[in-house]
Amino acid sequence: MKIIFATQNPNKIKEIQNMLPANINIVGLQDIHVNEDIPETAPTLNGNAQLKANFIWKKFQLPCFADDTGLEVEALNGEPGVRSARYAGEVKNDDANIQLLLNKLQNKPNRFAHFRTCFCFIHKNETHFFEGKIEGEIAIEKLGQNGFGYDPIFVPKGYKKTFAQMTLAEKNKISHRAKALEKLLNHLNNLIV
C-alpha cells in the first residue's frame, strides 16, 4: 500500500518509514512534486493535520495522512503548542525556537511538558484521527546531536537523556509520533486484511 505523507520534512518521513512494515510505503510531498507550503491556520493540532490531509486528498484522491505536532509546556500555559514550528517567527528555525523557549523558562522551577502528535488519515472520503502523547520535562540546555525540532531539550519521563541523545530506534520506541503511528497502523492493518 502506498500512502502520501503530507510533509516536506525529510526527518519525519525517515522517522516514520523506519517504523512501518515493508508492505506500507510512504511518499512525501517532494516525491509527488508538491512544493507549495500548505497553510496551517487552524487553532488546534488536529485542525492543522486535517487541513494538510484535505489539501492532498482533494488534489490526488489517494490515501494520505498528515500530522501536526506540538510541544506543550505547563509553566507557559501550553506554549508553544500549535505554534511549535514557528514559535520564534514565521520562518521555521529550530535553534531560535529552542532559545526562545529556554529564555521564557529561565527561573521557572516547573519544567514539565509533553509532546503531542495528531495524525489525520483520509482514505475513500473517510477521515480518521489518531493521537500520541509523551510526558517529560525541558532540559536546562541543549543536549545531543540527533533528532530535530525540540528534541535536544526534551527529556522523556523515566529517562535521563533528551530525544536528541537517543538513537532513532530508541526514540521510535517511546515517542509521541510512534504512539500516534501505532494507532494509525492498527487502522491500516484492518484496511489491508
C-alpha positions in Angstrom: 0.0 0.0 0.0 1.3 3.4 -1.0 0.3 6.4 1.2 1.1 10.1 0.7 2.5 11.7 3.9 1.7 15.4 3.6 5.0 16.8 4.7 8.1 18.5 3.3 10.2 17.4 6.3 12.6 14.6 5.3 13.3 13.9 9.0 9.7 13.0 9.6 9.5 10.8 6.5 12.6 8.9 7.6 11.4 8.5 11.2 8.0 7.2 10.1 9.2 4.9 7.3 11.5 3.2 9.8 8.5 2.3 11.9 6.4 0.9 9.1 6.2 -2.7 7.9 7.6 -3.4 4.4 4.1 -3.6 2.8 3.4 0.0 3.5 5.4 2.6 1.6 5.1 6.4 2.2 5.9 9.1 -0.1 6.4 12.8 0.9 5.3 15.9 -0.9 8.6 16.3 -2.8 8.2 12.8 -4.2 4.9 13.8 -5.8 6.2 17.3 -6.8 4.0 19.3 -4.4 6.2 22.2 -3.5 3.8 24.7 -2.1 3.5 25.3 1.6 0.2 24.1 2.8 -1.3 26.6 5.2 -1.5 25.6 8.8 -4.0 28.2 10.1 -6.2 26.0 12.4 -6.1 26.8 16.1 -5.6 23.1 17.0 -3.1 20.3 16.1 -6.0 18.1 14.8 -7.2 21.0 12.7 -3.8 21.6 11.1 -3.3 17.9 10.3 -6.8 17.9 8.7 -6.0 21.0 6.6 -2.9 19.3 5.2 -4.5 15.9 4.6 -7.6 17.5 2.9 -5.4 19.5 0.6 -3.6 16.3 -0.7 -6.8 14.3 -0.8 -8.6 16.9 -3.0 -5.6 17.0 -5.3 -4.8 13.3 -5.7 -7.7 11.2 -4.3 -5.1 8.8 -2.9 -4.7 7.5 0.7 -2.9 10.2 2.6 -2.1 11.4 6.1 -0.7 14.5 7.7 0.4 15.3 11.1 0.8 18.2 13.4 2.9 18.1 16.5 3.2 20.4 19.4 5.3 20.8 22.5 3.1 22.0 25.3 4.9 23.4 28.4 2.9 23.6 31.6 4.7 26.7 33.0 4.0 28.6 29.8 0.3 27.8 29.7 0.7 25.2 26.9 3.1 27.2 24.7 4.4 26.8 22.1 1.6 24.3 21.3 0.1 24.7 17.8 2.8 27.4 17.1 5.7 25.0 17.9 7.3 25.1 14.4 7.0 28.9 14.2 7.4 29.8 17.8 10.2 32.3 17.2 8.8 33.6 13.9 7.2 32.6 10.6 10.4 31.2 9.3 10.8 27.8 10.9 14.1 27.8 12.8 14.7 25.0 15.4 17.6 26.8 17.2 15.6 30.1 17.5 12.5 28.2 18.8 14.6 26.4 21.4 16.4 29.5 22.5 13.1 31.4 22.9 11.6 28.6 25.0 14.7 28.3 27.2 14.6 32.1 27.8 10.9 32.0 28.8 11.6 29.2 31.2 14.5 30.9 33.0 13.9 31.0 36.7 10.8 28.8 36.4 11.1 25.6 38.6 8.3 23.8 36.8 9.8 22.3 33.6 7.0 19.8 33.0 6.0 19.4 29.3 4.5 17.0 26.9 4.8 16.3 23.1 1.5 15.6 21.3 1.2 14.4 17.7 -2.1 14.3 15.8 -2.5 12.4 12.6 -5.3 12.9 10.1 -5.7 10.0 7.7 -8.0 10.2 4.7 -9.0 7.2 2.5 -12.0 6.7 0.3 -13.5 10.0 1.6 -13.3 8.9 5.2 -11.3 10.9 7.8 -9.8 9.4 10.9 -7.7 11.0 13.7 -5.0 9.3 15.8 -3.1 11.0 18.7 0.0 10.1 20.6 1.4 11.9 23.6 4.6 11.6 25.8 5.3 13.4 29.0 8.6 14.7 30.1 10.4 17.9 31.0 12.5 20.6 29.4 16.3 20.4 30.0 18.3 23.4 31.1 20.3 23.4 27.9 20.6 21.7 24.5 21.9 18.1 24.7 22.6 15.7 21.9 23.1 15.8 18.1 20.2 13.5 16.9 16.6 14.3 16.1 15.1 17.6 15.1 12.9 20.3 16.5 12.8 20.5 20.2 14.5 17.0 20.6 17.7 18.5 22.2 15.8 19.9 25.2 13.0 17.3 25.7 13.8 14.6 28.4 11.0 11.9 28.3 9.6 10.9 31.7 11.6 8.0 33.1 14.8 8.8 31.1 17.9 10.8 31.9 18.7 11.9 28.3 17.0 14.0 25.7 15.4 12.7 22.5 18.5 14.2 20.7 20.8 12.0 22.8 18.9 8.8 21.8 19.3 6.8 18.6 16.4 6.9 16.2 15.5 3.4 17.2 15.4 4.3 20.9 13.2 7.4 20.2 10.9 5.4 18.0 10.0 3.0 20.8 8.6 5.7 23.0 7.9 8.9 21.1 4.6 10.7 20.7 4.8 10.2 16.9 5.4 6.4 17.4 2.3 6.2 19.6 0.1 8.0 17.1 1.6 5.9 14.3 0.8 2.7 16.1 -2.8 3.7 16.2 -2.7 4.6 12.5 -1.0 1.3 11.7 -3.7 -0.7 13.5 -6.2 1.1 11.4 -4.3 0.4 8.2 -3.8 -3.3 9.0 -7.6 -3.6 9.2 -7.9 -2.0 5.8 -5.4 -4.3 4.2 -6.7 -7.5 5.7 
